[in-house]
Amino acid sequence: MSGLDEQKEKNVQLMQILQENGVHVGEMRIIDFFYYTKDKGAAHSLQDDLESRFGYQARVEKQGWFRPTYSICGTARVNATVDELNAFCEKMWTCGLPHGIEFDGWGAEV
């Protein structure tokens, strides 16, 4: 099973948690998204791609000193449905691949 397939399975569970906490199906939500890489150049290239292709404001942050990892994080607006979340994850997965970076997932406040 690929990471994307695993994320789609999680989307079903996460949507259920959102609903249990008062989120209505189809409601527009702001979600946070995440990627991680050890390649600083790839991190900044993905950041540029996310901003130019989708208008997402993303930031790159260095984590660690001796073997740094770079996180690429940002926010997006998504309709709270499993289909919309799956489409969002497919888009994010596809955007990261040319940079050698797998999409790590998303989160939302409830």
ZINORRA-V603040 format. One record per backbone hydrogen bond with DSSP energy under -0.5 kcal/mol. NH is the residue of the N-H (numbers start at 1). CO is the residue of the C=O. If there is no record, write none. Layout:
NH:CO + NH:CO
This chain:
6:2 + 7:3 + 8:4 + 9:5 + 10:6 + 11:7 + 12:8 + 13:9 + 14:10 + 15:11 + 16:12 + 17:13 + 18:14 + 19:15 + 20:16 + 21:17 + 21:18 + 22:19 + 23:18 + 26:80 + 27:24 + 29:78 + 31:29 + 31:76 + 32:107 + 33:74 + 34:105 + 35:72 + 36:102 + 37:70 + 40:38 + 43:39 + 44:40 + 45:41 + 46:42 + 47:43 + 48:44 + 49:45 + 50:46 + 51:47 + 52:48 + 53:49 + 54:50 + 55:51 + 56:50 + 58:56 + 59:73 + 61:71 + 63:69 + 68:65 + 69:63 + 70:37 + 71:61 + 72:35 + 73:59 + 73:71 + 74:33 + 75:57 + 76:31 + 78:29 + 78:76 + 80:27 + 81:79 + 85:81 + 86:82 + 87:83 + 88:84 + 89:85 + 90:86 + 91:87 + 92:88 + 93:89 + 94:90 + 95:91 + 96:92 + 97:93 + 98:94 + 99:96 + 100:97 + 101:96 + 104:34 + 105:34 + 107:32
